[in-house]
Amino acid sequence: DDGAAAGKSSIAGGGHAVKFAVEGDSWYVTSVSLHGSRYGMPRPPKENFSVWICSEDFQPIATFQFPYSSYTREAPVWKAFRIRPTRVPAKFIVCFGFNPQATKGVFVSYDAQGSGNSLVGVPGNGQAKPFEKGDWLTFVSSR
């Protein structure tokens, strides 16, 4: 796959979440990747966005922060973020939260598959809702 996207979206008041499943209970996520590009002011805001590793019921297991400057305003690209190795249950959710506004945010790419594994929401803000347009272009590395 060349990372081609069917579309892109920024979710005001929500986040981009994806459900994952692994065999057994001895897996550790070591990095998360997301396809996207920043929008807004030319200079990135001096703030971080959040990445959550969550249980199947969308409760945070671990939270990580990365600078907005990780993304550019150019064409969407894959960005990998190394995280502290985090043990995950057999079913877990990875969520990116950019707290977007008119002057800052990240357009996250999605494909046209619509497997049902992509969600909209952030932990602690109610239940995540299915993302109906496709699947967010995200993956995890584990060991």
Disulfide bonds with the S-S distance in Angstrom:
none
